[in-house]
Amino acid sequence: MKIAFVGKGGSGKTTLSSLFVRHLAAAGAPVVAVDADINQHLGTALGLAEDEAAALPAMGAQLPLIKDCLRGSNPRISSAATMIKTTPPGEGSRLLRVCEDNPVYAACARTVALDEGDSARLMVTGPFTDADLGVACYHSKVGAVELFLNHLVDGPGEYVVVDMTAGSDSFASGMFTRFDMTFLVAEPTRKGVSVYRQYKEYARGFGVGLKVVGNKVRGDDDLGFLREEAGDDLLVAFGHSEWVRAMEKGRPPRFGLLEEFHHAALRTLREAVDDTYSRRDWRRYTRQMVHFHLKNAESWGNAKTGADLAAQVDPAFVLDERAAAAPQPV
């Protein structure tokens, strides 16, 4: 399952993303964690030292390799150079799985040791560099994540957890439709719930699974405020955590020592995610992918690549388990 954590800056979405990754890994589930935030902090939240996190390979810097791999032998894509962030897979494309070794993982992913032998794969978009300032948009880096998600076939009990950039920036592309569940982390403040309202309005009509996760909740008044604002969309709430405070100082205790009410909240998150799999509609997922690709092609892609990117769409192709079971290009 594919899960996004979104919210306004400072809401705690990176912290909750890292707790959810730890929770899944502790249960023995295979996890790929992706830091798609412009501020790259997921690595350190998962226990890496600052220099280790800074040394992680940036997906944005590996975009030519990613495109060349995912293109595979798809005859509708004339070259990797004509692929854009929304290019959908088709017959001959290289599809990815959570539990496998492939060139994308080899170039971009690193295994992070967590707690008591647990681990997760971690990929990062990479931070802005001096060369990017004033000439590049962050979505050019997140495009590598979108291509990864567009070519990923994940099954039940497999998880991809993406720490998204703050606010509603993900609506600048179709990536918001790539997730089985989006957890919107909201503090019990007017600013905290304003992103929720905006996100829900933008996502209306796309069948996006959206649940609000309260954070920094101090008591019944805070919880009541979130219930008034989010209604049935409020799934669960997190409060103060001494474990998190120690983690933020770089001295996390064993994960099993996280407060039990927070373990219970994490179990609620997983149950909500697992419940979505039986309702997954691969055909709708593929249609949405194509929809946003055609929009991007017309808006800027055709002009940038000098190609008719609508021709990349394979009308008979559906991204699903059957497609992934076919022999994959090496």
NUNU-45471 format. One record per residue (C-alpha): x negated, y, z; residue in three letters; residue number from 1. Coordinates in steps of 0.25 Angstrom, whole numbers, plus 5000, padded with zeros to 4 digits. Layout:
NUNU-45471
+------+------+------+--------+-----+
!   px !   py !   pz ! residu ! num !
+------+------+------+--------+-----+
!    X !    Y !    Z !    ala ! NUM !
...
+------+------+------+--------+-----+
//
This chain:
NUNU-45471
+------+------+------+--------+-----+
!   px !   py !   pz ! residu ! num !
+------+------+------+--------+-----+
! 5000 ! 5000 ! 5000 !    met !   1 !
! 4996 ! 5014 ! 4997 !    lys !   2 !
! 4997 ! 5024 ! 5009 !    ile !   3 !
! 4995 ! 5039 ! 5009 !    ala !   4 !
! 4993 ! 5048 ! 5021 !    phe !   5 !
! 4996 ! 5063 ! 5018 !    val !   6 !
! 4999 ! 5075 ! 5026 !    gly !   7 !
! 4994 ! 5089 ! 5028 !    lys !   8 !
! 4980 ! 5092 ! 5032 !    gly !   9 !
! 4977 ! 5089 ! 5046 !    gly !  10 !
! 4989 ! 5080 ! 5048 !    ser !  11 !
! 4980 ! 5068 ! 5051 !    gly !  12 !
! 4983 ! 5060 ! 5039 !    lys !  13 !
! 4968 ! 5055 ! 5037 !    thr !  14 !
! 4968 ! 5051 ! 5052 !    thr !  15 !
! 4981 ! 5043 ! 5050 !    leu !  16 !
! 4976 ! 5037 ! 5037 !    ser !  17 !
! 4964 ! 5032 ! 5044 !    ser !  18 !
! 4972 ! 5026 ! 5055 !    leu !  19 !
! 4981 ! 5019 ! 5045 !    phe !  20 !
! 4969 ! 5013 ! 5037 !    val !  21 !
! 4963 ! 5008 ! 5051 !    arg !  22 !
! 4977 ! 5002 ! 5054 !    his !  23 !
! 4978 ! 4995 ! 5041 !    leu !  24 !
! 4963 ! 4990 ! 5041 !    ala !  25 !
! 4965 ! 4985 ! 5056 !    ala !  26 !
! 4977 ! 4977 ! 5051 !    ala !  27 !
! 4968 ! 4970 ! 5041 !    gly !  28 !
! 4974 ! 4977 ! 5029 !    ala !  29 !
! 4966 ! 4981 ! 5017 !    pro !  30 !
! 4965 ! 4996 ! 5016 !    val !  31 !
! 4960 ! 5007 ! 5006 !    val !  32 !
! 4959 ! 5020 ! 5012 !    ala !  33 !
! 4958 ! 5032 ! 5003 !    val !  34 !
! 4954 ! 5047 ! 5007 !    asp !  35 !
! 4961 ! 5056 ! 4997 !    ala !  36 !
! 4961 ! 5068 ! 5006 !    asp !  37 !
! 4953 ! 5080 ! 5001 !    ile !  38 !
! 4947 ! 5080 ! 5016 !    asn !  39 !
! 4940 ! 5066 ! 5017 !    gln !  40 !
! 4942 ! 5061 ! 5031 !    his !  41 !
! 4947 ! 5047 ! 5030 !    leu !  42 !
! 4934 ! 5041 ! 5030 !    gly !  43 !
! 4930 ! 5047 ! 5043 !    thr !  44 !
! 4944 ! 5044 ! 5049 !    ala !  45 !
! 4941 ! 5029 ! 5046 !    leu !  46 !
! 4928 ! 5030 ! 5054 !    gly !  47 !
! 4917 ! 5034 ! 5043 !    leu !  48 !
! 4907 ! 5044 ! 5048 !    ala !  49 !
! 4907 ! 5057 ! 5040 !    glu !  50 !
! 4895 ! 5053 ! 5032 !    asp !  51 !
! 4901 ! 5040 ! 5028 !    glu !  52 !
! 4914 ! 5046 ! 5024 !    ala !  53 !
! 4906 ! 5056 ! 5016 !    ala !  54 !
! 4899 ! 5045 ! 5008 !    ala !  55 !
! 4912 ! 5038 ! 5004 !    leu !  56 !
! 4913 ! 5038 ! 4988 !    pro !  57 !
! 4923 ! 5048 ! 4983 !    ala !  58 !
! 4933 ! 5042 ! 4974 !    met !  59 !
! 4934 ! 5055 ! 4966 !    gly !  60 !
! 4919 ! 5053 ! 4962 !    ala !  61 !
! 4922 ! 5039 ! 4957 !    gln !  62 !
! 4934 ! 5043 ! 4948 !    leu !  63 !
! 4927 ! 5039 ! 4935 !    pro !  64 !
! 4924 ! 5025 ! 4941 !    leu !  65 !
! 4938 ! 5024 ! 4947 !    ile !  66 !
! 4944 ! 5028 ! 4933 !    lys !  67 !
! 4935 ! 5018 ! 4926 !    asp !  68 !
! 4939 ! 5007 ! 4935 !    cys !  69 !
! 4954 ! 5009 ! 4935 !    leu !  70 !
! 4955 ! 5011 ! 4920 !    arg !  71 !
! 4951 ! 4997 ! 4918 !    gly !  72 !
! 4954 ! 4992 ! 4904 !    ser !  73 !
! 4967 ! 5000 ! 4903 !    asn !  74 !
! 4968 ! 5003 ! 4888 !    pro !  75 !
! 4977 ! 5016 ! 4891 !    arg !  76 !
! 4966 ! 5023 ! 4898 !    ile !  77 !
! 4955 ! 5027 ! 4887 !    ser !  78 !
! 4944 ! 5030 ! 4898 !    ser !  79 !
! 4942 ! 5033 ! 4912 !    ala !  80 !
! 4941 ! 5048 ! 4909 !    ala !  81 !
! 4956 ! 5048 ! 4905 !    thr !  82 !
! 4960 ! 5043 ! 4918 !    met !  83 !
! 4966 ! 5053 ! 4928 !    ile !  84 !
! 4970 ! 5052 ! 4942 !    lys !  85 !
! 4984 ! 5047 ! 4938 !    thr !  86 !
! 4981 ! 5037 ! 4927 !    thr !  87 !
! 4989 ! 5025 ! 4930 !    pro !  88 !
! 4985 ! 5010 ! 4928 !    pro !  89 !
! 4989 ! 5002 ! 4917 !    gly !  90 !
! 4986 ! 4989 ! 4910 !    glu !  91 !
! 4971 ! 4987 ! 4911 !    gly !  92 !
! 4969 ! 4997 ! 4923 !    ser !  93 !
! 4960 ! 4992 ! 4935 !    arg !  94 !
! 4970 ! 4991 ! 4947 !    leu !  95 !
! 4965 ! 4991 ! 4961 !    leu !  96 !
! 4968 ! 4983 ! 4974 !    arg !  97 !
! 4966 ! 4987 ! 4988 !    val !  98 !
! 4959 ! 4974 ! 4991 !    cys !  99 !
! 4948 ! 4972 ! 4980 !    glu ! 100 !
! 4935 ! 4977 ! 4976 !    asp ! 101 !
! 4935 ! 4986 ! 4964 !    asn ! 102 !
! 4926 ! 4997 ! 4958 !    pro ! 103 !
! 4935 ! 5008 ! 4964 !    val ! 104 !
! 4933 ! 5003 ! 4978 !    tyr ! 105 !
! 4918 ! 5000 ! 4975 !    ala ! 106 !
! 4916 ! 5015 ! 4971 !    ala ! 107 !
! 4925 ! 5022 ! 4980 !    cys ! 108 !
! 4929 ! 5013 ! 4993 !    ala ! 109 !
! 4921 ! 5010 ! 5005 !    arg ! 110 !
! 4925 ! 5001 ! 5016 !    thr ! 111 !
! 4926 ! 5008 ! 5030 !    val ! 112 !
! 4925 ! 4999 ! 5042 !    ala ! 113 !
! 4936 ! 5003 ! 5052 !    leu ! 114 !
! 4938 ! 4995 ! 5065 !    asp ! 115 !
! 4935 ! 4981 ! 5069 !    glu ! 116 !
! 4931 ! 4976 ! 5055 !    gly ! 117 !
! 4943 ! 4984 ! 5048 !    asp ! 118 !
! 4940 ! 4992 ! 5036 !    ser ! 119 !
! 4946 ! 4999 ! 5024 !    ala ! 120 !
! 4942 ! 5004 ! 5011 !    arg ! 121 !
! 4940 ! 5019 ! 5010 !    leu ! 122 !
! 4940 ! 5028 ! 4997 !    met ! 123 !
! 4939 ! 5043 ! 4997 !    val ! 124 !
! 4942 ! 5053 ! 4986 !    thr ! 125 !
! 4930 ! 5061 ! 4991 !    gly ! 126 !
! 4929 ! 5076 ! 4996 !    pro ! 127 !
! 4928 ! 5088 ! 4987 !    phe ! 128 !
! 4914 ! 5091 ! 4983 !    thr ! 129 !
! 4907 ! 5104 ! 4980 !    asp ! 130 !
! 4909 ! 5101 ! 4965 !    ala ! 131 !
! 4924 ! 5100 ! 4967 !    asp ! 132 !
! 4927 ! 5113 ! 4974 !    leu ! 133 !
! 4934 ! 5123 ! 4965 !    gly ! 134 !
! 4934 ! 5113 ! 4953 !    val ! 135 !
! 4941 ! 5100 ! 4957 !    ala ! 136 !
! 4955 ! 5097 ! 4963 !    cys ! 137 !
! 4955 ! 5086 ! 4974 !    tyr ! 138 !
! 4965 ! 5078 ! 4966 !    his ! 139 !
! 4954 ! 5075 ! 4957 !    ser ! 140 !
! 4948 ! 5067 ! 4968 !    lys ! 141 !
! 4961 ! 5061 ! 4973 !    val ! 142 !
! 4963 ! 5056 ! 4958 !    gly ! 143 !
! 4954 ! 5044 ! 4961 !    ala ! 144 !
! 4963 ! 5040 ! 4972 !    val ! 145 !
! 4976 ! 5041 ! 4963 !    glu ! 146 !
! 4969 ! 5033 ! 4953 !    leu ! 147 !
! 4965 ! 5022 ! 4963 !    phe ! 148 !
! 4980 ! 5022 ! 4969 !    leu ! 149 !
! 4985 ! 5021 ! 4954 !    asn ! 150 !
! 4977 ! 5008 ! 4952 !    his ! 151 !
! 4979 ! 5002 ! 4965 !    leu ! 152 !
! 4988 ! 4990 ! 4967 !    val ! 153 !
! 4990 ! 4988 ! 4982 !    asp ! 154 !
! 4998 ! 4977 ! 4989 !    gly ! 155 !
! 5004 ! 4975 ! 5002 !    pro ! 156 !
! 4995 ! 4975 ! 5014 !    gly ! 157 !
! 4985 ! 4983 ! 5006 !    glu ! 158 !
! 4983 ! 4998 ! 5009 !    tyr ! 159 !
! 4978 ! 5011 ! 5003 !    val ! 160 !
! 4978 ! 5022 ! 5013 !    val ! 161 !
! 4976 ! 5036 ! 5006 !    val ! 162 !
! 4973 ! 5049 ! 5015 !    asp ! 163 !
! 4978 ! 5059 ! 5005 !    met ! 164 !
! 4975 ! 5074 ! 5004 !    thr ! 165 !
! 4982 ! 5083 ! 5013 !    ala ! 166 !
! 4996 ! 5090 ! 5010 !    gly ! 167 !
! 5003 ! 5087 ! 4997 !    ser ! 168 !
! 4991 ! 5087 ! 4987 !    asp ! 169 !
! 4994 ! 5073 ! 4983 !    ser ! 170 !
! 5006 ! 5077 ! 4975 !    phe ! 171 !
! 4996 ! 5084 ! 4965 !    ala ! 172 !
! 4996 ! 5069 ! 4959 !    ser ! 173 !
! 5004 ! 5057 ! 4960 !    gly ! 174 !
! 4996 ! 5051 ! 4971 !    met ! 175 !
! 5007 ! 5053 ! 4981 !    phe ! 176 !
! 5015 ! 5042 ! 4974 !    thr ! 177 !
! 5004 ! 5032 ! 4975 !    arg ! 178 !
! 5007 ! 5028 ! 4989 !    phe ! 179 !
! 5017 ! 5018 ! 4996 !    asp ! 180 !
! 5017 ! 5026 ! 5008 !    met ! 181 !
! 5013 ! 5041 ! 5011 !    thr ! 182 !
! 5011 ! 5044 ! 5026 !    phe ! 183 !
! 5013 ! 5059 ! 5028 !    leu ! 184 !
! 5005 ! 5063 ! 5040 !    val ! 185 !
! 5013 ! 5075 ! 5047 !    ala ! 186 !
! 5010 ! 5082 ! 5060 !    glu ! 187 !
! 5022 ! 5087 ! 5067 !    pro ! 188 !
! 5021 ! 5101 ! 5062 !    thr ! 189 !
! 5028 ! 5109 ! 5051 !    arg ! 190 !
! 5016 ! 5109 ! 5042 !    lys ! 191 !
! 5014 ! 5094 ! 5045 !    gly ! 192 !
! 5028 ! 5090 ! 5040 !    val ! 193 !
! 5027 ! 5100 ! 5028 !    ser ! 194 !
! 5018 ! 5091 ! 5020 !    val ! 195 !
! 5028 ! 5080 ! 5023 !    tyr ! 196 !
! 5040 ! 5088 ! 5017 !    arg ! 197 !
! 5031 ! 5092 ! 5005 !    gln ! 198 !
! 5026 ! 5078 ! 5002 !    tyr ! 199 !
! 5040 ! 5072 ! 5003 !    lys ! 200 !
! 5046 ! 5082 ! 4994 !    glu ! 201 !
! 5035 ! 5080 ! 4983 !    tyr ! 202 !
! 5036 ! 5064 ! 4985 !    ala ! 203 !
! 5051 ! 5064 ! 4983 !    arg ! 204 !
! 5055 ! 5056 ! 4971 !    gly ! 205 !
! 5042 ! 5048 ! 4971 !    phe ! 206 !
! 5046 ! 5037 ! 4981 !    gly ! 207 !
! 5034 ! 5040 ! 4990 !    val ! 208 !
! 5034 ! 5033 ! 5003 !    gly ! 209 !
! 5032 ! 5044 ! 5013 !    leu ! 210 !
! 5032 ! 5043 ! 5028 !    lys ! 211 !
! 5028 ! 5054 ! 5038 !    val ! 212 !
! 5017 ! 5051 ! 5049 !    val ! 213 !
! 5017 ! 5060 ! 5060 !    gly ! 214 !
! 5004 ! 5064 ! 5066 !    asn ! 215 !
! 4999 ! 5072 ! 5078 !    lys ! 216 !
! 5012 ! 5069 ! 5085 !    val ! 217 !
! 5012 ! 5073 ! 5099 !    arg ! 218 !
! 5026 ! 5070 ! 5104 !    gly ! 219 !
! 5041 ! 5068 ! 5102 !    asp ! 220 !
! 5042 ! 5083 ! 5097 !    asp ! 221 !
! 5032 ! 5081 ! 5086 !    asp ! 222 !
! 5038 ! 5067 ! 5082 !    leu ! 223 !
! 5052 ! 5074 ! 5082 !    gly ! 224 !
! 5047 ! 5085 ! 5073 !    phe ! 225 !
! 5041 ! 5075 ! 5063 !    leu ! 226 !
! 5054 ! 5067 ! 5063 !    arg ! 227 !
! 5063 ! 5080 ! 5060 !    glu ! 228 !
! 5054 ! 5083 ! 5049 !    glu ! 229 !
! 5051 ! 5070 ! 5042 !    ala ! 230 !
! 5063 ! 5062 ! 5047 !    gly ! 231 !
! 5062 ! 5047 ! 5042 !    asp ! 232 !
! 5049 ! 5050 ! 5035 !    asp ! 233 !
! 5042 ! 5050 ! 5049 !    leu ! 234 !
! 5036 ! 5037 ! 5051 !    leu ! 235 !
! 5027 ! 5038 ! 5063 !    val ! 236 !
! 5019 ! 5047 ! 5071 !    ala ! 237 !
! 5004 ! 5048 ! 5076 !    phe ! 238 !
! 5001 ! 5055 ! 5089 !    gly ! 239 !
! 4988 ! 5059 ! 5096 !    his ! 240 !
! 4977 ! 5048 ! 5095 !    ser ! 241 !
! 4965 ! 5047 ! 5104 !    glu ! 242 !
! 4960 ! 5036 ! 5094 !    trp ! 243 !
! 4961 ! 5046 ! 5082 !    val ! 244 !
! 4954 ! 5057 ! 5090 !    arg ! 245 !
! 4942 ! 5047 ! 5093 !    ala ! 246 !
! 4942 ! 5043 ! 5078 !    met ! 247 !
! 4941 ! 5058 ! 5074 !    glu ! 248 !
! 4929 ! 5059 ! 5083 !    lys ! 249 !
! 4923 ! 5048 ! 5075 !    gly ! 250 !
! 4924 ! 5038 ! 5087 !    arg ! 251 !
! 4937 ! 5030 ! 5084 !    pro ! 252 !
! 4939 ! 5018 ! 5094 !    pro ! 253 !
! 4944 ! 5005 ! 5088 !    arg ! 254 !
! 4956 ! 5006 ! 5080 !    phe ! 255 !
! 4964 ! 4997 ! 5089 !    gly ! 256 !
! 4963 ! 5008 ! 5100 !    leu ! 257 !
! 4971 ! 5017 ! 5092 !    leu ! 258 !
! 4984 ! 5021 ! 5100 !    glu ! 259 !
! 4994 ! 5010 ! 5099 !    glu ! 260 !
! 5005 ! 5020 ! 5094 !    phe ! 261 !
! 4996 ! 5024 ! 5083 !    his ! 262 !
! 4994 ! 5010 ! 5079 !    his ! 263 !
! 5009 ! 5008 ! 5079 !    ala ! 264 !
! 5010 ! 5020 ! 5070 !    ala ! 265 !
! 5000 ! 5014 ! 5060 !    leu ! 266 !
! 5008 ! 5001 ! 5060 !    arg ! 267 !
! 5020 ! 5010 ! 5056 !    thr ! 268 !
! 5013 ! 5016 ! 5045 !    leu ! 269 !
! 5009 ! 5002 ! 5039 !    arg ! 270 !
! 5023 ! 4997 ! 5041 !    glu ! 271 !
! 5028 ! 5009 ! 5033 !    ala ! 272 !
! 5018 ! 5006 ! 5022 !    val ! 273 !
! 5020 ! 4991 ! 5021 !    asp ! 274 !
! 5035 ! 4993 ! 5020 !    asp ! 275 !
! 5033 ! 5001 ! 5007 !    thr ! 276 !
! 5026 ! 4989 ! 4999 !    tyr ! 277 !
! 5039 ! 4982 ! 4997 !    ser ! 278 !
! 5045 ! 4994 ! 4990 !    arg ! 279 !
! 5033 ! 4997 ! 4981 !    arg ! 280 !
! 5037 ! 5000 ! 4967 !    asp ! 281 !
! 5025 ! 4998 ! 4958 !    trp ! 282 !
! 5033 ! 5003 ! 4946 !    arg ! 283 !
! 5037 ! 5016 ! 4952 !    arg ! 284 !
! 5022 ! 5017 ! 4957 !    tyr ! 285 !
! 5017 ! 5016 ! 4943 !    thr ! 286 !
! 5028 ! 5025 ! 4937 !    arg ! 287 !
! 5024 ! 5036 ! 4947 !    gln ! 288 !
! 5009 ! 5034 ! 4943 !    met ! 289 !
! 5012 ! 5036 ! 4928 !    val ! 290 !
! 5021 ! 5048 ! 4931 !    his ! 291 !
! 5010 ! 5056 ! 4938 !    phe ! 292 !
! 5000 ! 5051 ! 4928 !    his ! 293 !
! 5009 ! 5057 ! 4916 !    leu ! 294 !
! 5011 ! 5070 ! 4924 !    lys ! 295 !
! 4996 ! 5071 ! 4926 !    asn ! 296 !
! 4992 ! 5068 ! 4912 !    ala ! 297 !
! 5001 ! 5078 ! 4906 !    glu ! 298 !
! 4997 ! 5089 ! 4917 !    ser ! 299 !
! 4982 ! 5088 ! 4916 !    trp ! 300 !
! 4977 ! 5074 ! 4913 !    gly ! 301 !
! 4979 ! 5074 ! 4898 !    asn ! 302 !
! 4972 ! 5087 ! 4896 !    ala ! 303 !
! 4960 ! 5083 ! 4905 !    lys ! 304 !
! 4958 ! 5069 ! 4899 !    thr ! 305 !
! 4961 ! 5072 ! 4885 !    gly ! 306 !
! 4970 ! 5060 ! 4884 !    ala ! 307 !
! 4985 ! 5056 ! 4885 !    asp ! 308 !
! 4985 ! 5051 ! 4898 !    leu ! 309 !
! 5000 ! 5046 ! 4897 !    ala ! 310 !
! 4994 ! 5035 ! 4888 !    ala ! 311 !
! 4987 ! 5029 ! 4900 !    gln ! 312 !
! 5001 ! 5025 ! 4906 !    val ! 313 !
! 5004 ! 5010 ! 4904 !    asp ! 314 !
! 5019 ! 5010 ! 4904 !    pro ! 315 !
! 5020 ! 4995 ! 4907 !    ala ! 316 !
! 5010 ! 4995 ! 4918 !    phe ! 317 !
! 5015 ! 4994 ! 4933 !    val ! 318 !
! 5004 ! 4995 ! 4944 !    leu ! 319 !
! 5008 ! 4983 ! 4953 !    asp ! 320 !
! 5003 ! 4970 ! 4958 !    glu ! 321 !
! 5005 ! 4963 ! 4945 !    arg ! 322 !
! 4996 ! 4973 ! 4938 !    ala ! 323 !
! 4985 ! 4971 ! 4949 !    ala ! 324 !
! 4985 ! 4956 ! 4947 !    ala ! 325 !
! 4981 ! 4957 ! 4933 !    ala ! 326 !
! 4966 ! 4956 ! 4930 !    pro ! 327 !
! 4959 ! 4969 ! 4933 !    gln ! 328 !
! 4948 ! 4976 ! 4924 !    pro ! 329 !
! 4935 ! 4974 ! 4931 !    val ! 330 !
+------+------+------+--------+-----+
//
